[in-house]
Amino acid sequence: MHSNDAASATKYLTARRVACIGALKLYGLVLAALLCDWMSK
């Protein structure tokens, strides 16, 4: 039971890290698109 809690906590942290990295990548893409759009004007 204790190891199961640890496993679910690790899974939760991993999911959170993946979501965070995904959000950062998306933010970076949006930022780059805005910058390119701004520079092309």
Backbone as CSV, one residue per row, in Angstrom:
resi,resn,N_x,N_y,N_z,CA_x,CA_y,CA_z,C_x,C_y,C_z
1,MET,0.830,-1.197,0.000,0.000,0.000,0.000,0.869,1.254,0.000
2,HIS,1.948,1.225,0.794,2.809,2.401,0.885,3.535,2.651,-0.433
3,SER,4.011,1.568,-1.060,4.730,1.705,-2.322,3.779,2.185,-3.419
4,ASN,2.506,1.808,-3.308,1.509,2.239,-4.281,1.315,3.746,-4.194
5,ASP,1.311,4.274,-2.971,1.179,5.718,-2.780,2.366,6.443,-3.408
6,ALA,3.541,5.888,-3.203,4.753,6.495,-3.751,4.720,6.460,-5.278
7,ALA,4.238,5.352,-5.824,4.167,5.213,-7.278,3.185,6.217,-7.865
8,SER,2.035,6.380,-7.215,1.044,7.322,-7.723,1.547,8.757,-7.587
9,ALA,2.311,9.026,-6.530,2.866,10.365,-6.334,3.901,10.655,-7.423
10,THR,4.723,9.649,-7.742,5.731,9.805,-8.791,5.055,10.020,-10.135
11,LYS,3.982,9.248,-10.371,3.249,9.373,-11.625,2.650,10.769,-11.744
12,TYR,2.139,11.270,-10.628,1.537,12.604,-10.600,2.578,13.680,-10.884
13,LEU,3.751,13.541,-10.254,4.827,14.514,-10.467,5.316,14.479,-11.910
14,THR,5.424,13.271,-12.467,5.864,13.129,-13.854,4.858,13.778,-14.790
15,ALA,3.574,13.549,-14.548,2.524,14.138,-15.380,2.564,15.654,-15.283
16,ARG,2.813,16.144,-14.069,2.874,17.589,-13.872,4.067,18.184,-14.611
17,ARG,5.206,17.461,-14.564,6.411,17.942,-15.240,6.183,17.967,-16.750
18,VAL,5.562,16.914,-17.276,5.284,16.834,-18.713,4.352,17.969,-19.132
19,ALA,3.336,18.231,-18.321,2.390,19.306,-18.627,3.091,20.655,-18.592
20,CYS,3.986,20.821,-17.636,4.719,22.079,-17.491,5.635,22.302,-18.691
21,ILE,6.355,21.260,-19.097,7.254,21.363,-20.248,6.448,21.639,-21.515
22,GLY,5.299,20.965,-21.642,4.444,21.181,-22.806,3.959,22.618,-22.867
23,ALA,3.581,23.160,-21.704,3.095,24.539,-21.641,4.213,25.513,-21.999
24,LEU,5.427,25.230,-21.517,6.567,26.095,-21.820,6.887,26.084,-23.313
25,LYS,6.826,24.888,-23.918,7.101,24.780,-25.351,6.051,25.545,-26.142
26,LEU,4.791,25.383,-25.737,3.699,26.074,-26.420,3.864,27.580,-26.279
27,TYR,4.217,28.021,-25.069,4.434,29.441,-24.809,5.577,29.972,-25.671
28,GLY,6.627,29.170,-25.791,7.772,29.558,-26.603,7.400,29.678,-28.077
29,LEU,6.566,28.753,-28.556,6.130,28.789,-29.947,5.288,30.024,-30.215
30,VAL,4.377,30.332,-29.293,3.519,31.508,-29.438,4.365,32.773,-29.420
31,LEU,5.335,32.801,-28.496,6.218,33.960,-28.377,7.036,34.143,-29.660
32,ALA,7.557,33.048,-30.195,8.344,33.102,-31.426,7.484,33.569,-32.597
33,ALA,6.246,33.082,-32.657,5.339,33.480,-33.737,5.034,34.967,-33.656
34,LEU,4.809,35.460,-32.442,4.528,36.882,-32.252,5.739,37.722,-32.639
35,LEU,6.926,37.251,-32.256,8.159,37.971,-32.565,8.383,38.028,-34.077
36,CYS,8.180,36.898,-34.755,8.355,36.852,-36.211,7.348,37.775,-36.887
37,ASP,6.123,37.754,-36.388,5.074,38.602,-36.952,5.427,40.070,-36.766
38,TRP,5.949,40.392,-35.580,6.311,41.776,-35.264,7.501,42.247,-36.099
39,MET,8.477,41.347,-36.312,9.677,41.708,-37.068,9.399,41.830,-38.560
40,SER,8.392,41.127,-39.048,8.101,41.160,-40.482,7.330,42.418,-40.879
41,LYS,6.866,43.171,-39.893,6.098,44.385,-40.198,7.012,45.561,-40.459
